[in-house]
C-alpha cells in the first residue's frame, strides 16, 4: 500500500474551549472559535498491515512505548470499530510544534491522524471533524482553514467544527511569543477538569463565552481588529481567572512581561494577547503592525503566523 502523508496545522482559539461535559466523547460545555496557523503543523502517515499484532507509533523518528502512545492506540481502536477495519497500523508522525507547551500540538496531531487513518474511506470534513474531536477536542477545528467554529453540540453527531464562510482575512496575524517551550506543569485536561468541578467562576465563564463568540463572529466578518483583539484578550483572561480560582495557573514571570509589553503598545496600535493552557503568549494584530510588535518583543523568540490551511494530503 502506498504511503501518503497528511499535514494538519495547529489552531489557536480566540474564544477558548475549556471544560468537557462528556469526557468519553469530548463534548464541551461551550462552543469555541479558532484560527488555524500556517507555521505549526504535524505530518502523519498511517499504513495498515495485516501482519502486525499491534499498532506501532513512531513520533519524530522514535518508536513510542505503549504507555506513551496510549491515547493514539485508543483513537485507532475507535476508528477500527467505527469503520470495520481489521488490521493494525504503522503510524509515523513528525511534529513541527513543541509538544505539551500550550501550542496546540494535540490539535494538529489528531487532525492529521484522523485524516491519514481514513484516507481510503473518503470521509467528508464534517465526519473528519467529529472523528478528530475524539482524539483531542481542539483537533476538530484543525480540519479547517482560517477561522473555524467548534459547535459544542449535545452528542457525537452534533458536536463538530466548521469553517466560517466568507471570513478570509489574509492580513490577519498571530505572533507567538515563546516564553518556555518545555512541557507545561499540568495538562490542559487536568486543569480543565479541576476548573469545571471546583471553580466558582466556571458557570459565568460558560455563559459569557457564548456572548463572546457571537460578538467575535461579527468582528471577524467586519475585519475589525480592535473588536477581535479586545474580545479574544478578555475571553482568555476570563478562562485563566476561572483556573486561578482553583489555585492553578500557567503564567510565568516572562508571560506577564509579554502581556505588559502588549498592554503598553495597545495605547497606540491594535495588538492584543491571548493565552492557552501554557505560558506562551499569542498576540493578534494585522500585517501592518507586526514589525513594531516584534521589535518591542526583541528579548523574546517570536514566530509570526498567518491564517493556515485545513488538513490535506502532501
JOBELCOR-V604006 format. One record per helix or strand of 3 or more residues. SS is the DSSP state (helix for helix, strand for strand). FROM is the first residue (numbers start at 1). TO is the last residue. If there is no record, write none. Layout:
# JOBELCOR-V604006
<<SS:FROM:TO> <SS:FROM:TO>>
This chain:
# JOBELCOR-V604006
<<strand:6:15> <strand:20:22> <strand:32:49> <strand:56:59> <helix:70:83> <strand:88:96> <helix:105:116> <helix:119:121> <helix:125:135> <helix:139:142> <strand:147:151> <strand:160:163> <strand:172:178> <helix:188:198> <helix:202:221> <helix:225:244> <helix:253:265> <strand:272:275> <strand:281:286> <helix:287:296> <strand:301:307>>
